[in-house]
Amino acid sequence: MPILVFGHKSPDTDSTGSALIWAWYLDHMGEPAEARLLGTPNTEALFVAERWGFALPPLLDDVDDGQAVVIVDTNNPAELPRNINRADIRAIIDHHRLVGGIETKLPIEITMRPVACTVTLMWQLMGGHGGHAPDAIKGLALSCILSDTLEFRSPTTTPADEALARRLAADLGIDIPRYAAEMFAAKSDVSRFSDAELLRMDSKEYSVDGVDFRVSVLETTSPQTVLSRKASLVESMKDVAREDGADQVLLFVIDILNEEATLLVPDALTRQVAERSFGVAVTGDTVVLPGVMSRKKQIIPALKVS
């Protein structure tokens, strides 16, 4: 049985690409491996997979007892299959905060480093083998870094992320600004998605001060396309929260070009969260947060209720 490699639910470009890249690396090193997805990827990830000639990995609903797996781009059990603690977890490769809750039967390799993109960490772990990767794998890696760093605009960007991206782009003959613009245009095309799908597309479960949130982020070069659906999104927040067992959905619309976030403020709880977390005065049903680009570094650590 091959090792299954997968990232988090609501897969984005990094989660999708990381699974494909690490499965390639394990195969390259003589360990049969296959990538899997825990949901339908967002539009940017779909664009990237097609651009570099990859069929999407099969969807995985759950894992069998004893199934060998490698977890990438998350260490949060809430973002993983229900039976994950009964699988044979071989390794975790991640760049998020440590959550806890994953159990293993034996000691495993866990690598977590404060870089913007999981792929940057993977390239470090590969050593010289990354240089032997085919162009399609290098293209995936470049795409993941540009996505997670928002073309180096995100405050999570490290010199290691940018240096690797520029080296990969040079190897591939890719113009970074032009290619990043194509990626972000694909990410910004949300016309085919329902409000509920948008709220779940790039979201994380997070509890603060006893309140359970679904923290949703939509990164776009066309924020008005999303904000024009504000009324229906607010209505859908109630249903999504109830169906997902959350107390509230927080939706941050990230304007990639203007480097700011707009938070939808549908009620008193969200107003309280906005004012106490970001030190702003909320007077309407949205609030602009200048410079806020990263859920991992600027949103999740700042969240307060009381």
C-alpha positions as CSV (number, residue, x, y, z in Angstrom):
1,M,0.0,0.0,0.0
2,P,1.4,3.4,-0.9
3,I,1.8,6.2,1.7
4,L,-1.0,8.7,1.3
5,V,0.1,12.4,1.5
6,F,-2.5,15.1,2.2
7,G,-3.0,18.5,3.7
8,H,-5.9,20.2,5.3
9,K,-9.6,20.3,4.5
10,S,-10.7,23.2,2.2
11,P,-7.4,22.8,0.3
12,D,-5.7,25.8,-1.1
13,T,-2.8,26.0,-3.5
14,D,-0.1,25.2,-0.9
15,S,-2.1,22.3,0.6
16,T,-2.8,20.8,-2.9
17,G,0.7,21.4,-4.2
18,S,2.5,20.2,-1.1
19,A,0.7,16.9,-1.2
20,L,1.7,16.4,-4.9
21,I,5.3,17.5,-4.3
22,W,6.0,15.4,-1.3
23,A,4.4,12.3,-2.9
24,W,6.7,12.9,-5.9
25,Y,9.7,13.2,-3.5
26,L,8.9,10.0,-1.6
27,D,8.5,8.1,-4.9
28,H,11.8,9.6,-6.0
29,M,13.4,8.3,-2.8
30,G,12.0,4.8,-3.4
31,E,8.9,5.0,-1.1
32,P,5.7,4.5,-3.1
33,A,3.3,7.4,-2.3
34,E,0.2,9.0,-3.6
35,A,-1.3,12.5,-3.0
36,R,-4.9,12.9,-1.8
37,L,-7.2,15.8,-1.2
38,L,-9.6,16.4,1.7
39,G,-12.0,18.5,-0.4
40,T,-12.4,20.4,-3.6
41,P,-9.5,22.9,-4.1
42,N,-10.1,26.6,-4.6
43,T,-10.0,28.2,-8.1
44,E,-6.4,29.2,-7.8
45,A,-5.3,25.7,-7.0
46,L,-7.4,24.3,-9.9
47,F,-5.6,26.8,-12.2
48,V,-2.2,25.9,-10.9
49,A,-2.8,22.1,-11.3
50,E,-4.0,22.6,-14.9
51,R,-1.1,25.0,-15.7
52,W,1.5,22.5,-14.7
53,G,-0.2,19.4,-16.1
54,F,-1.4,17.7,-13.0
55,A,-4.7,15.8,-12.6
56,L,-6.2,16.5,-9.2
57,P,-5.6,13.8,-6.6
58,P,-8.5,11.7,-5.6
59,L,-10.7,12.9,-2.7
60,L,-10.2,11.2,0.6
61,D,-13.1,11.0,3.1
62,D,-11.3,9.1,5.9
63,V,-8.3,6.9,6.5
64,D,-8.3,3.2,7.5
65,D,-6.7,1.9,10.7
66,G,-3.0,1.5,10.1
67,Q,-2.9,3.4,6.7
68,A,0.5,4.9,6.3
69,V,0.2,8.7,5.9
70,V,2.2,11.9,5.8
71,I,0.4,15.1,6.9
72,V,1.5,18.4,5.2
73,D,0.5,22.0,5.7
74,T,-1.4,21.4,8.9
75,N,-1.1,19.8,12.3
76,N,-4.7,20.4,13.4
77,P,-6.9,17.3,13.9
78,A,-10.0,19.4,13.1
79,E,-8.7,19.8,9.6
80,L,-7.9,16.1,9.1
81,P,-9.9,12.9,8.6
82,R,-11.9,11.7,11.6
83,N,-9.8,8.5,12.0
84,I,-6.4,10.2,11.7
85,N,-5.2,9.1,15.2
86,R,-5.7,5.4,14.2
87,A,-3.6,5.8,11.0
88,D,0.1,5.1,10.8
89,I,1.3,8.7,10.7
90,R,4.9,8.7,9.3
91,A,5.6,12.4,9.3
92,I,4.1,15.9,9.7
93,I,5.5,18.8,7.7
94,D,4.0,22.2,8.5
95,H,4.5,25.9,9.0
96,H,1.5,26.7,11.2
97,R,1.3,27.1,15.0
98,L,1.3,23.9,17.0
99,V,-2.3,22.9,17.9
100,G,-2.0,19.5,19.5
101,G,-4.3,16.6,19.6
102,I,-2.7,14.3,17.0
103,E,-1.6,11.0,18.5
104,T,0.9,8.5,17.1
105,K,1.8,4.9,18.1
106,L,5.5,5.5,17.6
107,P,7.9,8.4,17.4
108,I,7.7,10.2,14.0
109,E,9.4,12.9,12.0
110,I,7.8,16.3,12.8
111,T,9.2,19.4,11.0
112,M,7.7,22.8,11.7
113,R,9.5,26.0,10.7
114,P,8.3,29.7,10.6
115,V,8.4,30.1,6.8
116,A,5.5,31.4,4.7
117,C,5.0,28.2,2.6
118,T,5.1,24.5,3.4
119,V,6.9,24.0,0.1
120,T,9.9,26.2,1.2
121,L,10.3,23.8,4.2
122,M,10.0,20.8,1.9
123,W,12.7,22.1,-0.4
124,Q,15.0,22.5,2.7
125,L,14.2,18.9,3.7
126,M,14.9,17.6,0.2
127,G,18.4,18.9,0.2
128,G,19.9,18.6,-3.3
129,H,17.0,16.5,-4.5
130,G,14.8,19.5,-5.3
131,G,17.3,20.3,-8.0
132,H,16.4,17.0,-9.7
133,A,12.7,17.7,-9.7
134,P,10.9,17.9,-13.1
135,D,9.8,21.3,-14.3
136,A,6.1,20.5,-13.4
137,I,7.1,19.9,-9.7
138,K,9.2,23.1,-9.7
139,G,6.2,25.0,-11.2
140,L,4.0,23.7,-8.4
141,A,6.5,24.8,-5.8
142,L,6.8,28.3,-7.3
143,S,3.0,28.6,-7.4
144,C,2.6,27.5,-3.8
145,I,5.2,30.1,-2.6
146,L,3.6,32.9,-4.7
147,S,0.2,32.0,-3.3
148,D,1.1,31.8,0.4
149,T,3.3,35.0,0.2
150,L,0.8,36.9,-2.0
151,E,3.8,37.5,-4.3
152,F,6.0,38.5,-1.3
153,R,3.4,41.0,0.0
154,S,2.4,38.9,3.0
155,P,4.2,39.7,6.3
156,T,4.8,35.9,6.7
157,T,7.3,36.1,3.8
158,T,10.8,35.1,4.8
159,P,14.1,35.5,2.8
160,A,14.1,31.8,2.3
161,D,10.6,31.8,0.6
162,E,11.5,34.6,-1.7
163,A,15.0,33.3,-2.6
164,L,13.6,29.9,-3.5
165,A,10.7,31.4,-5.6
166,R,13.1,33.5,-7.5
167,R,15.5,30.6,-8.1
168,L,12.6,28.4,-9.3
169,A,11.3,31.1,-11.6
170,A,14.7,31.6,-13.1
171,D,15.0,27.8,-13.7
172,L,11.6,27.8,-15.4
173,G,11.9,31.1,-17.3
174,I,8.8,32.4,-15.5
175,D,8.1,36.2,-15.1
176,I,6.9,36.3,-11.5
177,P,4.7,39.4,-11.7
178,R,3.0,38.2,-14.8
179,Y,2.5,34.6,-13.5
180,A,1.3,35.8,-10.1
181,A,-1.3,38.1,-11.7
182,E,-2.6,35.1,-13.6
183,M,-2.9,33.1,-10.4
184,F,-4.6,35.9,-8.5
185,A,-7.0,36.4,-11.3
186,A,-8.0,32.8,-11.1
187,K,-8.3,33.1,-7.3
188,S,-10.5,36.1,-7.7
189,D,-13.1,34.4,-10.0
190,V,-15.6,33.3,-7.4
191,S,-18.7,33.6,-9.6
192,R,-19.3,29.8,-9.7
193,F,-19.4,29.4,-5.9
194,S,-22.4,29.7,-3.6
195,D,-22.1,31.9,-0.5
196,A,-21.7,28.8,1.7
197,E,-18.9,27.5,-0.5
198,L,-17.1,30.9,-0.3
199,L,-17.3,30.9,3.5
200,R,-15.8,27.4,3.7
201,M,-13.3,27.7,0.8
202,D,-10.4,29.0,2.8
203,S,-11.4,28.7,6.5
204,K,-10.0,27.5,9.8
205,E,-11.7,26.5,13.0
206,Y,-10.5,28.5,16.0
207,S,-11.7,29.0,19.6
208,V,-10.9,32.1,21.6
209,D,-12.3,33.1,25.0
210,G,-14.7,30.1,24.9
211,V,-16.2,31.2,21.5
212,D,-15.9,28.8,18.5
213,F,-15.2,30.7,15.2
214,R,-14.8,29.7,11.6
215,V,-12.3,32.2,10.4
216,S,-12.7,32.6,6.6
217,V,-10.3,34.4,4.3
218,L,-10.9,35.3,0.7
219,E,-7.8,36.7,-1.0
220,T,-8.6,38.6,-4.2
221,T,-7.5,41.3,-6.6
222,S,-11.2,42.3,-7.0
223,P,-12.6,42.7,-3.4
224,Q,-15.8,44.4,-4.7
225,T,-16.8,41.3,-6.5
226,V,-17.0,39.6,-3.1
227,L,-18.3,42.6,-1.2
228,S,-21.2,43.1,-3.7
229,R,-22.6,39.8,-2.3
230,K,-22.4,41.1,1.3
231,A,-26.1,40.8,2.2
232,S,-26.4,37.2,1.1
233,L,-23.0,36.3,2.6
234,V,-24.2,37.6,6.0
235,E,-27.3,35.5,5.8
236,S,-25.3,32.4,4.8
237,M,-23.0,33.0,7.8
238,K,-25.8,31.9,10.2
239,D,-26.4,28.7,8.3
240,V,-22.7,27.8,8.0
241,A,-22.1,28.5,11.7
242,R,-25.0,26.3,12.7
243,E,-24.1,23.5,10.3
244,D,-20.5,23.5,11.2
245,G,-21.0,23.8,15.0
246,A,-19.5,27.2,15.2
247,D,-20.7,30.2,17.2
248,Q,-19.8,32.7,14.5
249,V,-18.2,33.0,11.0
250,L,-15.7,35.7,10.6
251,L,-15.1,36.7,6.9
252,F,-12.0,38.7,6.0
253,V,-11.8,39.8,2.4
254,I,-8.1,40.4,1.6
255,D,-7.3,43.0,-1.0
256,I,-4.0,41.7,-2.4
257,L,-3.1,44.8,-4.4
258,N,-4.1,47.4,-1.7
259,E,-2.7,45.2,1.1
260,E,-5.7,45.5,3.4
261,A,-8.5,43.4,4.7
262,T,-12.2,44.1,5.0
263,L,-14.1,42.4,7.8
264,L,-17.8,41.9,7.5
265,V,-19.5,43.0,10.7
266,P,-23.1,41.5,10.7
267,D,-23.7,41.7,14.5
268,A,-22.6,42.9,17.9
269,L,-20.3,39.9,18.6
270,T,-18.3,40.5,15.4
271,R,-18.2,44.3,16.2
272,Q,-16.8,43.4,19.6
273,V,-14.2,41.1,18.2
274,A,-13.1,43.7,15.6
275,E,-12.8,46.5,18.1
276,R,-11.0,44.5,20.8
277,S,-8.8,42.5,18.4
278,F,-7.7,45.3,16.0
279,G,-8.2,48.5,17.9
280,V,-10.7,50.0,15.4
281,A,-14.0,51.8,15.8
282,V,-16.7,50.0,13.9
283,T,-19.6,52.2,12.7
284,G,-21.1,50.2,9.9
285,D,-21.4,46.6,8.6
286,T,-17.8,46.4,7.4
287,V,-14.5,47.6,8.7
288,V,-11.2,48.1,6.7
289,L,-8.0,46.8,8.4
290,P,-5.0,48.4,6.7
291,G,-2.0,46.2,6.3
292,V,-3.8,43.0,7.4
293,M,-2.9,40.3,5.0
294,S,-2.2,37.1,6.9
295,R,-4.6,35.0,8.9
296,K,-1.7,33.0,10.4
297,K,0.4,35.9,11.6
298,Q,-2.0,38.9,11.9
299,I,-5.6,37.6,12.3
300,I,-5.6,34.4,14.4
301,P,-3.0,35.7,17.0
302,A,-4.9,39.0,17.4
303,L,-8.4,37.6,18.0
304,K,-10.1,38.6,21.3
305,V,-13.6,38.5,22.5
306,S,-13.3,39.9,26.0
